[in-house]
Amino acid sequence: MQLDTNSIQAAGYALMDDAQAMLLSGNAKAGMDHVILGMREIKNRYPATEWRDFAQTTFLGHPVTQLIHQCPFTYHSFSKPRGYAGDAELLDFIYGFKQPSQNLATLGREILEHCVNSPISSSVKARKDVLARTIDDVASEATHPTRILSIACGHLREAKESVAVQEGSIGQLVAFDQDPLSLEVIDREFDNGSIQTIRGSVTTLVRQKQSFENLDLVYAAGLYDYLSQPFATRLTKIMFDMLRTGGKLLVANFIPDHREVGYMETFMQWQLIYRTESQLANVAKEISALEIANKRTFFEDNGNIAFLELVKA
Ligand SMILES: C[S@@+](CC[C@H](N)C(=O)[O-])C[C@H]1O[C@@H](n2cnc3c(N)ncnc32)[C@H](O)[C@@H]1O
């Protein structure tokens, strides 16, 4: 069937009309579920180029956008106060470290509650738990002071949940990120001599202008979702080369077509690079099989984020 250029707008605006009526009648949960599920369906039903135009500009013309932007989490992502998508402050809404202003109106508060308790937010929390558990496992198995590198660390919130970090039994945990504001938060909040912040971009790692060695664990969460396949593949090889024998690499990526994808790409302007489990596994393709003692992929409990774990032979 040939779709005319207005039909995605017509479908989108009809959905947004319904959602607006629900939100204004005091039923925020129904309105949010309606718009979240509906936006994903529209993304899947129309050609990618039509979806891109709709998701980047056309949706803004509907007044429900202003209502939904009363949610500080959604608006933070949309307005990108740090100049890039998915900053650590945004994740702090999900982790419960950032609270809305006291003056926030009821609707904004209800939408915020809905967003930070959505399946995708549960997955982000579960991802943090996987990181904390991995740090603890690596620390408990090591017979020497453990050396860990967190790439694109954000606020390093997983360290607050790691028993090994809290007990001071990590040799060194390097928190590496491009954003000086995030590193300031770590320096302020962790009174722990073993945590060291380093400002840098993954591009400098890929170009091998900056390097680390003899690591027991290197990991990245919330980073691969922004990297092209060739760049992610190169970075994976470089991260793997930083490990000592027996060291572990762990990277995470959102999977395609999760429940909130349409909402994120419109109201939040948060576009990610999604990977299936096998696409994620494929970022290890530059590493010789002889160098890998163990390779596995797995999901966090909600099934929206895949992990690749490699152990060096
Ligand atoms: C979504 S946050 C994830 C933070 C943390 N890892 C977590 O899971 O909560 C993404 C982080 O990646 C960092 N980042 C993005 N691109 C980067 C790059 N090219 N080099 C270094 N850090 C980068 C951002 O500054 C931000 O802190």
The ligand as an ORCA input file, in Angstrom:
! r2SCAN-3c Opt
* xyz 0 1
  C      24.001      7.023     29.843
  S      25.395      7.628     30.741
  C      25.913      6.132     31.515
  C      26.576      6.385     32.836
  C      26.914      5.121     33.634
  N      27.831      4.263     32.929
  C      25.670      4.352     34.015
  O      25.491      3.233     33.526
  O      24.898      4.872     34.827
  C      26.516      7.837     29.416
  C      27.877      8.423     29.804
  O      28.724      8.258     28.681
  C      29.600      9.346     28.620
  N      30.116      9.417     27.264
  C      29.393      9.561     26.133
  N      30.209      9.598     25.058
  C      31.470      9.459     25.541
  C      32.744      9.432     24.931
  N      32.874      9.552     23.603
  N      33.842      9.304     25.718
  C      33.712      9.172     27.063
  N      32.521      9.197     27.693
  C      31.412      9.343     26.946
  C      28.716     10.521     29.002
  O      29.484     11.627     29.424
  C      27.862      9.909     30.103
  O      28.399     10.132     31.375
*
